[in-house]
C-alpha cells in the first residue's frame, strides 16, 4: 500500500528478530526503487538503523560489533548445498508438490503483465536472503531443528506469492496445482507432528530438566560451566555464574584464537561444576578433574539423524590438571583470591 514509514518500522523489527533479514530489507528496497518506488529507501534505512543499534549494544556488552553467537556459529565447515537440498527445500510442501512453484510463477507473470514490479522485488529479496542464510554459517545435514530453524521464518515470504498465484489462476487450474501441495502437506503432517513432539521431549530431557535440577540443588553463588547456556541461565539464580564452554555467552571464549586458548580462558575461571554432553566432556576431562554427580539421558535424541542416545552429566570439578595449570599459566588455586 506504499506506506513506506510503516514498512520501515516493520523492517527494523524484522532485523531485530533475525539479523539476516537486513539482506531481505536492503534488496527489497533497492528493487522497489529500481521499479520506480523511490520512497522505498525508508525500508532499508529502518533495517539499517535497527542493525546499527544492535551492533552498538553488542559492542557495549562484549567489545565486538556482533553477538558471540555469530562468531561461534560461523566457525568450521559444513555441507551447505546438501543441507539446503535435503533439509530445507525438500521439506517445503509447496516446493515438493510442484503446484506451489507453478502458482508462484503465475503470480509473477500476472504482476508483470499488470505493469507491477513489487512481486519481483519481493521474490528477489527472498532469494537473496535465503542465499545469505545458506552461506553465512556451516550447515550439517545430520542436524535437524537447530539449523533448519534459521530458514523457517523466511519461508513465509514466498507463500504470499504462492497464494496470489492460486487466486489468479483459472479455478480448475488452481485446484489442480493446489492438489499435490495439499496431498504432500497431509502426508507429512502426522510425521511432522510426531517429530516435533519428540524434539520437544529432547529439549525437556537434556535442557529443561537439568536446568531445573541445578537451580534447585547447587549453591546460588556457584560458577557453572555448560554447553549451551540457554535453559541453564534462564532457570539459574541470578548470582550463579553460568559460563558457556562454546562461548555463546562468554566473549573471551568466543574470540579465543584456538581450542587451547578457549580451555585456558575457562580454566582461569575455576568453575566448580560442569553440565556437559559426553562428546564435549570427554576432551575437557583431560583439562579438568571431573567427578560425576548426576546424569540425564535421552534414549532417542531426535534433533540429529539418525536418532541416537544422548547423555548430559553434571560433574563436580575438583580442580584443573597440573599440566594445564602450567600450560595456561594459572598461578593461583580456587579461593585464594
Protein Blocks (a to p, Z undefined) as FASTA:
>chain_A
ZZaklmmmmmmmmmmmmmmlmmmmmmmmmmmmmnopamlmmmmmmmmmmmmmmmmmmmmm
nopabdfklmmmmgccddfklmmmmmmmmmmmklmnommmmmmmmmmmmmmmnopaklmm
mmmmmmmmmmmmmmmpccdfkbcklmmmmmmmmmmmmmmmmmmmmmmpcfklmmmmmmmm
mmmmmmmmmmmmmmmmmmmmmmmmmmmmmmmmmmmmmcfkbccddehjklmmmmpcfklc
cddfkopmomklmmpcblklmmmmmmmnopabdcddfklmmmmmmmpccddfbdcddfba
ckbccdddddddddddfbdcfklmmmnopabdehiZZ
